Each structure stands twice: as structure tokens, then as C-alpha cells.
Amino acid sequence: MSEVNDVLKKVTASIEEATSKFNAKAEEALTEAKKHGQLSAETKDTVDKMAVELNALKDAEKTLKASLGELEQHVAQMPLANAKTVIETVGHQVISAEALKVFAGSVEGGKRVSIPVKAALLSTDVADGVVEHQRLPGIDSAPKQRLFIRDLIAPGRTGSPAIFWVQQTGFTNNAAVVPEGTTKPYSDIQFTTKITPVTTVAHMFKASKQILDDFAQLQSTVDAEMRYGLKYVEEQEILFGDGTGVHLHGIIPQASTYSPSFAVEKQNGIDDLRLAMLQAQLARFPSSGHVLHFIDWAKIELTKDSLGRYILANPSSLAGPTLWGLSVVATEAPAFQGKFLTGAFNAAAQIFDREEANVVISTENADDFEKNMISIRCEERLALAVKRPEAFIYGSFTAPSGG
């Protein structure tokens, strides 16, 4: 293959040089024709000969490019085990073709070349089904990248199997102006100790050693899918975990119930989220984000005024999802439809990673060795500490009025 490419480079260079010389000679011929009214026989012969040689070089370049292009296309469709053999077979045939050898020795001669590449691409030496059907390279998988709840919460690390921490559960402020020499009032702050165990989230996948060897992209695809699956379950635990057994103690079971301070005329989802922000603010923890279902977020983005104009969304804008200046994380969790969570994710909760998401491949699980199977494990270990539950507001969106 590299030798064929070298010849192609020589042909291309010769074409550039021949084109430059031909253009220069053509200009001389044009000047001569204008001066004398016609071309001399010698000039005409020279120009014609140069044109023939230039066309021959261009034809040779087209032949080489077409041959290489067809070879690459067929090889791209083949399993890796066959591709190597075909590359060697066809590459050897191309470069050993007598016509190519003669042409390579006298590129400047402008000779035409014909290389019988197609003979090596017949299905006689290729596995069944390779030539008959065109295979698009790669794996068609749906994109899944989006923000997760983890992206809103303060990160942390731990080297222990559990987190011991102190939670402030209340504060009574009795500060007051007092006369000189009198007893000062006492305020009251309540604390409680918490122990949050580290939880493991994991799943596994089996595959044959041969399929991963022969189809390298499959391994990276499995890796990506397993990591996504882990993050999805992690998000459910952070949101809904009830703290029993090995489950995380999630945010929603500890959050305050949405209780707006006042009603808004023609109240809708946009108002609900702003009133939830107010409720968190009154608990002395300004909100840093919202979490809601994809459907509810779409409804908010598509809200229009009486003239049919979008209130929030700009269809041509590429800005990320935000509302009232805060980041919005949309989730596909079915239990979240019609609900929302607003709070101080960055200050009132923290994730402690004991072991970040990782993928491990082994051939020593059960009877994998004798069956040439591979076990793939994806897991992580983490703990979640919700330090100020009152900083999170969870509730249902207000049903739209008939008006």
C-alpha cells in the first residue's frame, strides 16, 4: 500500500510540473499567434505533444486513485481477520503489476497505466457475505450525553468505608439589643452526628474474546454503555434512595415539601420554580439548580405569551438549559414527571467518591478461561451526605388553569 502511494505521489508531482510547463508553452504560443497571425508547425507540434503527455499523466493518476479508493472501501467492510490478508494480497498485486513497474520507472514519459486490481477483490478469497453487502463502519448508537444530578452536587473523596459527619439540625436566633450590665440572651444551635456508609453501584457484561479481538469498537461501545448505565442508576439513588440496606439516603426523601409563600396570578411551572427558590432562600440556602423531567422542561421552554411568542426559549439559540439564572438538569426518570426539585445542590449536599466509575475486564471468572469468554465489570463506590435537607424543595407543578 505504501509503495502504491509513493508512485501516486510521483505521478501527482509530475502532473504539477507538466502543467506548469504546458501553461508556459501555451502562453508563448498565444503570443506567437498574436504576433504572426498563426502558429509555426514546430510550436504546434510541441504544444500538442505536451498536451498528450499531460493527459496521459492525469489518466494514470485517476486510475491509481480509483484503484486505491476501491481497495480501501472493500477493506473497510471486512472483519479485521480478513482485511489484513486482502490488503497484503491486493497491495502486492498492485505494486507488482508489470505495467506499474514500467510506469514507475519512467513517470516523466507520460505513459498510460492499467492495473488489474478488481481481480484480487473477487469473493473467492473473501469470507461469505463480505462482497455482496456494503457494511457501514462503526456501531450506530444513540447519543446519551446530558447533565446528571452529580454535576450539580459538590464533589468530594474518601478513603474510608463510611463518612462520619455532623449535621446542623436547627438554629434559634435570640440575638437582641441589651442594656449595659444585663444578662445576654442565649441562642440555640442543634447538631446531630451522621454516619453515611459507602455504597457500591455495579453491573457486568459477558462477551467472547474473539468478538472483542475482531471488532475493537465493540469494546469501547460496551465501556461507554456500561458507564452510562452506572450513572443512570446512581442518579436514581441520589434522587430517590431510601437509605435502607445498601441504598443511598437520597435527597428527595429528606427534602422539604414545596409550600409557596404566596400565590401568583395564572401560576405555571416557571412560577413554581421561582417560588421554590424563594422557599430555599428563606431557609438561608440560595438555590443553585433545578431538576425536572424532560417533558416538563419542554413544556416550560415552549411556553408562549398571548401573541404566540416564546417567553423563555429562542429556537435559534444554542445556550444551555437555565431558568432564573440556575442550571437545569432534565432527567428521564418516569417517577419525576410532573415533579421538580430545586435546591442548593452545591452547598447543602456532597458526594464522596471512594472508587470512581471504572471498567475491569477479566478472563478468570467462572469458566471464562476454557470457553474463551470475557467478563466485564463496571462499578463505583460512593457516599452521599445531605447536610441541609431544608435547602431542597420538592413538589408538584401547578396544574395549568383553564384561562
C-alpha positions as CSV (number, residue, x, y, z in Angstrom):
1,M,0.0,0.0,0.0
2,S,2.8,2.5,0.9
3,E,4.6,1.7,-2.4
4,V,1.5,2.4,-4.4
5,N,1.1,5.7,-2.6
6,D,4.7,6.6,-3.3
7,V,4.1,6.0,-7.1
8,L,0.9,8.1,-6.8
9,K,2.9,10.9,-5.2
10,K,5.4,10.8,-8.1
11,V,2.6,10.9,-10.6
12,T,1.0,13.9,-8.9
13,A,4.3,15.8,-8.7
14,S,4.9,15.1,-12.4
15,I,1.4,16.4,-13.3
16,E,2.2,19.7,-11.4
17,E,5.5,20.1,-13.2
18,A,4.0,19.2,-16.6
19,T,1.1,21.6,-16.1
20,S,3.4,24.4,-15.3
21,K,5.5,23.8,-18.4
22,F,2.4,23.4,-20.6
23,N,0.9,26.7,-19.3
24,A,4.2,28.5,-20.0
25,K,4.4,27.0,-23.6
26,A,0.7,27.8,-24.2
27,E,1.4,31.5,-23.3
28,E,4.3,31.5,-25.7
29,A,2.1,30.0,-28.4
30,L,-0.6,32.7,-27.7
31,T,2.0,35.5,-28.0
32,E,3.3,34.0,-31.3
33,A,-0.2,33.7,-32.7
34,K,-1.0,37.3,-31.9
35,K,2.3,38.5,-33.4
36,H,2.4,36.4,-36.6
37,G,-1.3,35.6,-37.0
38,Q,-0.6,31.8,-36.9
39,L,1.5,29.2,-35.1
40,S,4.6,27.6,-36.6
41,A,4.5,23.9,-37.2
42,E,7.2,23.4,-34.6
43,T,5.3,25.3,-31.9
44,K,2.1,23.5,-32.7
45,D,3.8,20.0,-32.5
46,T,5.4,20.9,-29.2
47,V,2.1,22.1,-27.7
48,D,0.2,19.0,-28.9
49,K,2.9,16.6,-27.6
50,M,2.8,18.3,-24.2
51,A,-1.0,18.1,-24.1
52,V,-0.9,14.4,-24.8
53,E,1.7,13.7,-22.1
54,L,-0.2,15.8,-19.6
55,N,-3.5,14.0,-20.3
56,A,-1.7,10.6,-20.0
57,L,-0.4,11.6,-16.6
58,K,-3.8,12.7,-15.4
59,D,-5.4,9.4,-16.6
60,A,-2.7,7.5,-14.8
61,E,-3.4,9.4,-11.6
62,K,-7.2,8.8,-11.9
63,T,-6.5,5.0,-12.4
64,L,-4.3,4.8,-9.3
65,K,-6.7,6.8,-7.1
66,A,-9.7,4.8,-8.3
67,S,-7.9,1.5,-7.6
68,L,-6.8,2.6,-4.1
69,G,-10.2,4.0,-3.3
70,E,-11.9,0.8,-4.3
71,L,-9.4,-1.2,-2.2
72,E,-9.9,0.9,0.9
73,Q,-13.7,0.7,0.6
74,H,-13.7,-3.1,0.4
75,V,-11.2,-3.4,3.2
76,A,-13.3,-1.1,5.5
77,Q,-16.2,-3.5,5.1
78,M,-14.3,-6.6,6.1
79,P,-13.7,-8.2,9.5
80,L,-10.2,-7.4,10.8
81,A,-9.1,-11.0,10.3
82,N,-9.8,-10.9,6.5
83,A,-8.7,-7.3,6.0
84,K,-5.1,-7.9,6.7
85,T,-4.9,-10.8,4.1
86,V,-6.8,-8.8,1.5
87,I,-4.5,-5.7,2.0
88,E,-1.4,-7.9,1.5
89,T,-2.8,-9.7,-1.5
90,V,-4.2,-6.7,-3.4
91,G,-1.3,-4.5,-2.3
92,H,1.2,-7.0,-3.6
93,Q,-0.7,-7.4,-6.9
94,V,-1.0,-3.7,-7.5
95,I,2.7,-2.9,-6.9
96,S,3.9,-6.0,-8.8
97,A,1.8,-5.3,-11.9
98,E,4.2,-5.1,-14.8
99,A,2.5,-2.0,-16.2
100,L,3.0,-0.2,-12.9
101,K,6.7,-1.2,-12.7
102,V,7.3,0.1,-16.2
103,F,5.4,3.3,-15.4
104,A,7.2,3.9,-12.1
105,G,10.5,3.7,-13.9
106,S,9.5,6.4,-16.4
107,V,6.9,8.6,-14.8
108,E,8.2,11.5,-16.8
109,G,7.4,9.7,-20.0
110,G,3.7,10.3,-19.6
111,K,2.7,6.6,-20.3
112,R,-0.7,5.3,-19.5
113,V,-1.2,2.5,-17.0
114,S,-3.8,-0.1,-16.3
115,I,-3.7,-2.1,-13.1
116,P,-6.0,-5.2,-12.7
117,V,-7.0,-4.6,-9.1
118,K,-10.5,-5.9,-9.3
119,A,-9.2,-9.4,-9.9
120,A,-8.0,-9.5,-6.3
121,L,-11.3,-8.3,-4.9
122,L,-13.4,-11.2,-6.1
123,S,-15.2,-13.2,-3.4
124,T,-13.1,-16.4,-4.0
125,D,-10.6,-15.4,-1.3
126,V,-13.0,-13.5,0.9
127,A,-15.4,-14.7,3.6
128,D,-19.1,-15.2,2.5
129,G,-21.2,-12.0,2.8
130,V,-18.3,-9.5,2.5
131,V,-18.6,-8.6,-1.1
132,E,-22.3,-8.9,-1.5
133,H,-23.4,-6.3,1.0
134,Q,-21.9,-3.0,1.9
135,R,-21.3,-2.6,5.6
136,L,-21.2,0.8,7.2
137,P,-18.3,1.0,9.6
138,G,-18.8,1.5,13.3
139,I,-21.8,1.0,15.6
140,D,-24.9,3.1,15.4
141,S,-25.7,4.0,19.0
142,A,-27.9,6.8,20.2
143,P,-26.1,9.7,22.0
144,K,-26.8,9.8,25.7
145,Q,-24.7,12.7,27.0
146,R,-26.5,15.1,29.3
147,L,-26.1,16.7,32.6
148,F,-26.6,14.4,35.6
149,I,-27.5,15.3,39.2
150,R,-23.9,14.6,40.1
151,D,-22.9,17.6,38.0
152,L,-24.7,20.0,40.4
153,I,-23.5,18.5,43.7
154,A,-20.3,19.4,45.4
155,P,-17.6,16.7,44.8
156,G,-15.5,15.0,47.5
157,R,-13.3,12.0,48.1
158,T,-12.9,9.5,50.9
159,G,-10.6,6.6,51.7
160,S,-12.9,5.1,54.3
161,P,-15.9,2.7,54.1
162,A,-18.1,5.3,55.8
163,I,-18.4,9.0,56.3
164,F,-18.8,10.4,59.8
165,W,-20.1,14.0,59.8
166,V,-22.0,16.5,61.8
167,Q,-25.3,17.9,60.6
168,Q,-26.8,21.2,61.8
169,T,-30.5,20.5,62.5
170,G,-31.7,23.8,63.8
171,F,-30.8,27.3,64.9
172,T,-32.8,29.6,67.2
173,N,-31.6,33.2,67.0
174,N,-32.1,35.1,70.2
175,A,-29.7,37.9,69.5
176,A,-31.0,41.2,70.8
177,V,-30.1,44.7,71.9
178,V,-29.4,44.6,75.7
179,P,-28.7,47.3,78.3
180,E,-25.3,47.6,79.7
181,G,-24.6,45.2,82.6
182,T,-27.5,42.9,82.0
183,T,-27.6,39.2,81.1
184,K,-27.1,38.4,77.4
185,P,-29.6,36.1,75.7
186,Y,-28.5,32.6,74.6
187,S,-29.2,31.4,71.0
188,D,-29.6,27.8,70.3
189,I,-27.9,25.7,67.6
190,Q,-28.8,22.0,67.3
191,F,-26.5,19.4,65.8
192,T,-26.6,15.6,65.2
193,T,-24.0,13.2,64.1
194,K,-24.4,11.1,61.0
195,I,-22.7,8.0,59.6
196,T,-23.1,7.6,55.9
197,P,-21.8,4.2,54.5
198,V,-20.1,3.9,51.2
199,T,-22.4,2.2,48.6
200,T,-21.3,0.1,45.6
201,V,-23.1,0.5,42.3
202,A,-22.1,-2.1,39.7
203,H,-23.2,-4.3,36.8
204,M,-21.5,-6.8,34.5
205,F,-21.4,-7.9,30.9
206,K,-20.1,-11.0,29.1
207,A,-18.6,-11.3,25.7
208,S,-16.4,-13.7,23.8
209,K,-12.7,-13.0,23.5
210,Q,-12.9,-13.4,19.7
211,I,-15.6,-10.8,19.1
212,L,-13.7,-8.2,21.1
213,D,-10.4,-9.1,19.3
214,D,-12.1,-8.9,15.9
215,F,-14.3,-5.9,16.5
216,A,-12.3,-3.4,18.6
217,Q,-15.0,-0.7,18.6
218,L,-17.4,-3.1,20.3
219,Q,-15.2,-2.9,23.4
220,S,-15.3,0.9,23.6
221,T,-19.0,0.8,23.0
222,V,-19.6,-1.6,25.8
223,D,-17.4,0.5,28.0
224,A,-19.4,3.7,27.2
225,E,-22.8,1.9,27.7
226,M,-21.8,0.4,31.0
227,R,-20.6,3.7,32.3
228,Y,-23.8,5.4,31.3
229,G,-25.9,2.7,32.9
230,L,-24.0,3.2,36.1
231,K,-24.5,7.0,36.1
232,Y,-28.3,6.5,35.4
233,V,-28.7,4.2,38.4
234,E,-26.5,6.5,40.5
235,E,-28.8,9.4,39.7
236,Q,-31.9,7.4,40.8
237,E,-30.2,6.7,44.1
238,I,-29.2,10.3,44.6
239,L,-32.8,11.3,44.0
240,F,-34.9,8.6,45.5
241,G,-32.6,6.3,47.6
242,D,-34.4,5.5,50.9
243,G,-31.3,4.8,52.9
244,T,-32.3,1.2,53.7
245,G,-29.8,-1.6,53.3
246,V,-27.1,-0.6,50.9
247,H,-29.2,2.2,49.3
248,L,-28.0,5.8,49.4
249,H,-30.1,8.2,51.5
250,G,-31.3,10.3,48.6
251,I,-32.2,14.0,48.5
252,I,-36.0,13.7,47.9
253,P,-36.9,11.6,50.9
254,Q,-35.2,14.3,53.1
255,A,-36.3,17.4,51.1
256,S,-38.8,19.9,52.3
257,T,-42.2,19.8,50.7
258,Y,-43.0,22.7,48.3
259,S,-45.0,25.3,50.1
260,P,-45.1,28.6,48.3
261,S,-45.2,31.8,50.4
262,F,-47.9,33.3,48.2
263,A,-50.0,32.6,45.1
264,V,-49.3,34.1,41.7
265,E,-51.9,35.0,39.1
266,K,-52.1,32.4,36.3
267,Q,-49.4,30.4,38.1
268,N,-47.4,28.0,36.0
269,G,-44.3,25.9,36.1
270,I,-42.0,28.9,35.7
271,D,-43.6,30.5,38.8
272,D,-43.4,27.2,40.8
273,L,-39.6,27.0,40.3
274,R,-39.2,30.7,41.3
275,L,-41.3,30.2,44.4
276,A,-39.3,27.1,45.3
277,M,-36.1,29.2,45.0
278,L,-37.7,31.6,47.5
279,Q,-38.6,28.9,49.9
280,A,-34.9,27.6,49.8
281,Q,-33.7,31.2,50.3
282,L,-35.9,31.6,53.4
283,A,-34.1,28.6,54.8
284,R,-30.9,30.6,54.2
285,F,-29.5,28.5,51.4
286,P,-29.8,30.1,47.9
287,S,-30.6,27.5,45.2
288,S,-28.0,26.5,42.6
289,G,-30.1,24.3,40.3
290,H,-33.4,22.7,39.3
291,V,-34.1,19.1,38.4
292,L,-37.2,18.2,36.4
293,H,-38.4,15.7,33.8
294,F,-37.6,16.2,30.1
295,I,-41.3,16.6,29.3
296,D,-41.9,19.3,32.0
297,W,-38.8,21.1,30.8
298,A,-40.0,21.0,27.2
299,K,-43.4,22.5,28.4
300,I,-41.6,25.3,30.1
301,E,-39.4,26.1,27.1
302,L,-42.5,26.1,24.8
303,T,-44.5,28.5,27.0
304,K,-45.8,31.4,24.9
305,D,-47.4,34.7,25.6
306,S,-50.8,35.8,24.3
307,L,-49.2,36.8,20.9
308,G,-47.7,33.3,20.4
309,R,-44.1,34.4,21.2
310,Y,-41.9,32.2,23.3
311,I,-41.4,33.6,26.7
312,L,-38.1,31.8,27.5
313,A,-36.9,29.8,24.5
314,N,-35.1,31.1,21.5
315,P,-35.3,28.3,18.9
316,S,-32.1,29.5,17.2
317,S,-30.1,29.8,20.4
318,L,-27.5,27.2,21.4
319,A,-27.4,28.2,25.1
320,G,-27.6,25.5,27.7
321,P,-30.7,24.9,29.8
322,T,-31.1,27.5,32.5
323,L,-34.0,29.1,34.4
324,W,-34.0,32.1,36.7
325,G,-30.2,32.1,36.3
326,L,-29.8,28.5,37.6
327,S,-28.7,25.3,35.8
328,V,-31.5,22.9,34.8
329,V,-30.9,19.1,34.8
330,A,-33.5,17.2,32.9
331,T,-34.0,13.5,33.7
332,E,-35.9,10.7,32.1
333,A,-36.9,9.1,35.4
334,P,-40.6,8.3,34.9
335,A,-41.4,9.0,38.6
336,F,-40.2,12.6,38.1
337,Q,-42.8,13.6,35.5
338,G,-44.9,16.4,36.9
339,K,-42.4,16.9,39.8
340,F,-39.5,19.2,40.4
341,L,-36.6,19.5,42.8
342,T,-35.0,22.9,43.5
343,G,-32.2,23.5,46.0
344,A,-28.7,24.4,47.0
345,F,-27.0,21.3,45.4
346,N,-23.5,22.8,45.6
347,A,-23.7,23.7,49.3
348,A,-26.3,21.5,51.0
349,A,-25.1,18.1,49.7
350,Q,-21.9,16.4,48.8
351,I,-20.8,13.2,47.0
352,F,-17.8,11.4,48.3
353,D,-16.2,9.1,45.8
354,R,-14.4,6.1,47.4
355,E,-13.8,4.5,44.0
356,E,-14.7,6.3,40.8
357,A,-16.5,4.6,37.9
358,N,-14.2,2.0,36.4
359,V,-14.3,-0.9,33.9
360,V,-12.4,-4.1,34.6
361,I,-12.0,-7.0,32.1
362,S,-11.2,-10.5,33.3
363,T,-10.9,-14.0,31.8
364,E,-10.8,-15.7,35.2
365,N,-14.4,-15.6,36.2
366,A,-16.2,-18.9,36.5
367,D,-15.4,-21.0,33.3
368,D,-14.4,-18.0,31.2
369,F,-10.9,-19.3,30.5
370,E,-12.0,-22.6,29.0
371,K,-14.8,-21.0,27.0
372,N,-12.7,-18.0,25.7
373,M,-15.2,-15.7,27.4
374,I,-14.5,-12.3,28.9
375,S,-16.3,-10.9,32.0
376,I,-16.6,-7.1,32.0
377,R,-17.4,-5.4,35.3
378,C,-18.3,-1.7,35.7
379,E,-18.6,-0.3,39.3
380,E,-18.2,2.6,41.5
381,R,-18.3,3.2,45.3
382,L,-19.6,6.5,46.7
383,A,-21.4,8.1,49.7
384,L,-23.9,10.9,49.7
385,A,-24.2,13.4,52.5
386,V,-27.3,15.7,52.5
387,K,-26.1,18.3,55.0
388,R,-29.0,20.7,55.0
389,P,-32.3,18.9,53.9
390,E,-34.3,22.1,54.2
391,A,-32.3,23.6,51.4
392,F,-34.0,21.3,49.0
393,I,-37.6,21.9,47.9
394,Y,-39.6,19.0,46.2
395,G,-43.1,19.3,44.9
396,S,-45.5,19.1,42.0
397,F,-46.0,21.6,39.3
398,T,-49.2,23.7,39.5
399,A,-51.9,22.4,37.1
400,P,-52.5,25.0,34.3
401,S,-55.7,26.9,34.7
402,G,-58.4,26.9,32.0
403,G,-57.7,30.6,31.2
